[in-house]
Every structure is written in structure tokens, then in C-alpha cells.
Amino acid sequence: MSGGGMAADARDGLRQAARFGGVVAVFAVVGPLVIAAIVSLVVGALGGRRVDALLLWFDLGMLRAIVSYAAWLLAVVALRAAFLPSLAGGILFGWVAIYGGRNAIWVAWITALLAVAAFVGFGLFVRPGLAALLILPVVASWPQAAALGAVLGVLALVASSLCWWLARPLHRRRP
């Protein structure tokens, strides 16, 4: 093989690695942001009105700022907790899409669900220390694992769909 062929192969390998890194970055950044936004919207939609009504009822309007801080804290915790599963889903999807040539949306869904299953399974069998409680779940039973897996699975499907769409230019096959 000539030297030019080896250089072209090296460029193609670097281009593939860069595309893989880009897909992983999209999943690792966008995934947690989407999950934090969904959690914030759900808490705001379901809980915000009830909390405001209680604060008005008891004439404790000055606590509204604290409630908004609590909502921000929940969003930050959701963001932090979603990072590892999103990163794992991005690595799995990037590997399958870039190096395996399977880049359909259902592949993104399956990889996201595998990351959620691993995350919940890890929480079922491993008891994290206090420092890791914000990152890893503590799952006490199989029914709790199933419920957590279902909720996180729905969130992961939404987040992975958006990540798949945003990373589409990176994982599309080029002629």
C-alpha cells in the first residue's frame, strides 16, 4: 500500500473518531439538559400552583423565593443524576452508529434504555456512599427498580430522541 493510502486511512480514522466524540458530547450535554428541563416543567406544572396556593392561604408569600430555589436545586440534581446514563447512552449509540453503521432512532432508544437499566441495576445491587447519592440511585426493591426504570425510561426516550436528531449530521453515513 502506498503512503498516500495510509494517510487517507489515518484521516478517515481520525474523522470517525471525531464524529464519535461529537455524538458522545451531544448525548452527554443535551441529554441531562433535556431531563432537567422535563423534571422542572413537570414539577412546575403540577406542584407550582399547589405550592403557590398554600403560600397564599397561609400568607407566607415571602417563601416563594425559597420554593423557586428548591425548583432550581431539583433541576440541578436531575442534571447531575442524568449525566452518567446520558454519557453511557451516548457512548453506546456512538459506537453502534459510527463504527457499526446502525444509526436509526430505535438504536438510540435501545442504547438509552440499556443505560437506564444499567443505572437502575447498579443502584439495586451497589449501595453508594454519601458523596455518590446525587449521582447513583438507591433502589431498595425490585418493584421500586421497575418503577424507577419506567420513569427514567420515558425520560430517556424523549432525551435520546432529541439527541439523535441533534447528532444526526455526525452519525449519518457519508458516501
C-alpha positions as CSV (number, residue, x, y, z in Angstrom):
1,M,0.0,0.0,0.0
2,S,1.3,3.4,-0.8
3,G,2.0,6.2,1.7
4,G,-1.0,8.2,0.4
5,G,-3.4,5.3,1.1
6,M,-2.1,5.1,4.7
7,A,-2.5,8.8,5.2
8,A,-6.1,8.7,3.8
9,D,-6.9,5.8,6.1
10,A,-5.5,7.7,9.1
11,R,-7.5,10.8,8.1
12,D,-10.7,8.6,7.8
13,G,-9.9,7.0,11.2
14,L,-9.5,10.4,12.8
15,R,-12.6,11.7,11.2
16,Q,-14.6,8.7,12.5
17,A,-13.1,9.2,16.0
18,A,-14.1,12.9,15.9
19,R,-17.6,12.1,14.8
20,F,-17.8,9.5,17.6
21,G,-16.6,12.1,20.1
22,G,-19.2,14.6,18.8
23,V,-22.1,12.1,19.2
24,V,-21.0,11.3,22.7
25,A,-20.7,15.1,23.5
26,V,-24.2,15.7,22.2
27,F,-25.7,12.9,24.3
28,A,-23.6,13.9,27.4
29,V,-24.6,17.6,27.2
30,V,-28.1,17.6,25.7
31,G,-29.4,14.5,27.5
32,P,-29.1,15.8,31.0
33,L,-30.3,19.3,30.0
34,V,-33.5,17.7,28.5
35,I,-34.1,15.6,31.5
36,A,-33.6,18.5,33.9
37,A,-36.0,20.7,31.8
38,I,-38.6,18.0,31.8
39,V,-38.4,17.4,35.5
40,S,-38.6,21.2,36.1
41,L,-41.6,21.5,33.8
42,V,-43.4,18.7,35.5
43,V,-42.7,20.0,39.0
44,G,-43.6,23.5,37.9
45,A,-46.8,22.4,36.2
46,L,-48.0,20.0,38.9
47,G,-46.5,21.4,42.0
48,G,-46.1,25.1,41.4
49,R,-49.8,26.1,41.6
50,R,-50.4,24.0,44.7
51,V,-47.4,25.4,46.5
52,D,-48.4,29.0,45.5
53,A,-52.0,28.3,46.7
54,L,-50.7,27.1,50.1
55,L,-48.3,30.0,50.4
56,L,-51.1,32.5,49.7
57,W,-53.5,30.6,52.0
58,F,-51.1,30.8,55.0
59,D,-50.0,34.3,54.0
60,L,-46.4,33.2,53.5
61,G,-45.7,34.9,50.2
62,M,-42.1,35.5,51.3
63,L,-41.4,31.8,50.9
64,R,-41.9,32.0,47.2
65,A,-38.2,32.7,46.6
66,I,-37.3,29.6,48.6
67,V,-39.7,27.5,46.6
68,S,-38.1,28.8,43.3
69,Y,-34.7,27.9,44.8
70,A,-35.9,24.4,45.6
71,A,-37.1,24.0,41.9
72,W,-33.7,25.1,40.7
73,L,-32.0,22.7,43.1
74,L,-34.2,19.9,41.8
75,A,-33.2,20.8,38.2
76,V,-29.5,20.8,39.2
77,V,-29.9,17.4,40.9
78,A,-31.7,16.0,37.8
79,L,-29.0,17.4,35.6
80,R,-26.2,15.8,37.7
81,A,-28.0,12.5,38.0
82,A,-28.7,12.2,34.3
83,F,-25.1,12.8,33.3
84,L,-23.7,9.3,33.7
85,P,-26.6,7.5,32.0
86,S,-26.6,10.1,29.2
87,L,-22.9,9.7,28.7
88,A,-23.2,5.9,28.7
89,G,-26.1,6.1,26.2
90,G,-24.0,8.4,24.0
91,I,-21.0,6.1,24.1
92,L,-23.2,3.1,23.2
93,F,-25.1,4.9,20.4
94,G,-21.9,6.5,19.1
95,W,-20.1,3.2,18.9
96,V,-23.0,1.4,17.2
97,A,-23.8,4.3,14.8
98,I,-20.3,5.4,13.8
99,Y,-18.5,2.1,13.9
100,G,-21.4,-0.3,13.3
101,G,-23.3,1.7,10.8
102,R,-26.7,1.4,12.6
103,N,-27.9,4.9,13.2
104,A,-31.7,4.6,13.3
105,I,-33.6,6.3,16.1
106,W,-34.6,2.9,17.5
107,V,-30.9,2.3,18.1
108,A,-30.7,5.5,20.1
109,W,-33.7,4.4,22.1
110,I,-32.3,0.9,22.8
111,T,-28.9,2.3,23.9
112,A,-30.7,4.8,26.2
113,L,-32.8,2.1,27.7
114,L,-29.8,-0.1,28.2
115,A,-28.0,2.8,30.0
116,V,-31.1,3.3,32.2
117,A,-31.3,-0.4,33.0
118,A,-27.6,-0.4,34.0
119,F,-28.1,2.7,36.1
120,V,-31.1,1.3,38.0
121,G,-29.4,-2.2,38.2
122,F,-26.3,-0.6,39.7
123,G,-28.4,1.2,42.3
124,L,-30.2,-2.1,43.1
125,F,-27.0,-4.0,43.9
126,V,-24.5,-1.4,44.9
127,R,-25.0,1.0,47.9
128,P,-23.3,4.2,47.1
129,G,-21.6,6.4,49.7
130,L,-22.9,9.7,50.8
131,A,-20.9,11.6,48.1
132,A,-22.4,9.5,45.3
133,L,-26.1,9.7,46.4
134,L,-26.8,12.6,44.0
135,I,-25.4,10.5,41.1
136,L,-26.5,7.0,41.8
137,P,-29.9,5.9,42.9
138,V,-30.5,3.8,46.0
139,V,-33.0,1.2,44.9
140,A,-34.4,-0.9,47.8
141,S,-36.6,-3.5,46.0
142,W,-37.4,-4.9,42.6
143,P,-40.8,-3.1,42.4
144,Q,-39.0,0.2,43.1
145,A,-36.4,-0.7,40.4
146,A,-39.2,-1.4,37.9
147,A,-41.0,1.9,38.8
148,L,-37.7,3.9,38.6
149,G,-36.8,2.2,35.4
150,A,-40.1,3.0,33.8
151,V,-40.0,6.7,34.8
152,L,-36.3,7.1,33.7
153,G,-37.0,5.1,30.6
154,V,-39.7,7.5,29.4
155,L,-37.4,10.4,30.2
156,A,-34.5,8.7,28.4
157,L,-36.7,8.0,25.3
158,V,-37.5,11.7,25.0
159,A,-33.9,12.8,25.6
160,S,-32.4,10.3,23.3
161,S,-34.8,11.2,20.5
162,L,-33.7,14.8,20.7
163,C,-30.0,13.9,21.0
164,W,-30.3,11.6,18.0
165,W,-31.9,14.4,16.0
166,L,-29.2,16.9,17.0
167,A,-26.3,14.5,16.4
168,R,-27.8,13.4,13.0
169,P,-25.2,15.2,10.9
170,L,-22.4,13.4,12.8
171,H,-23.8,9.8,12.6
172,R,-25.1,9.9,9.1
173,R,-23.2,7.7,6.7
174,R,-21.3,9.6,4.0
175,P,-20.6,8.1,0.6
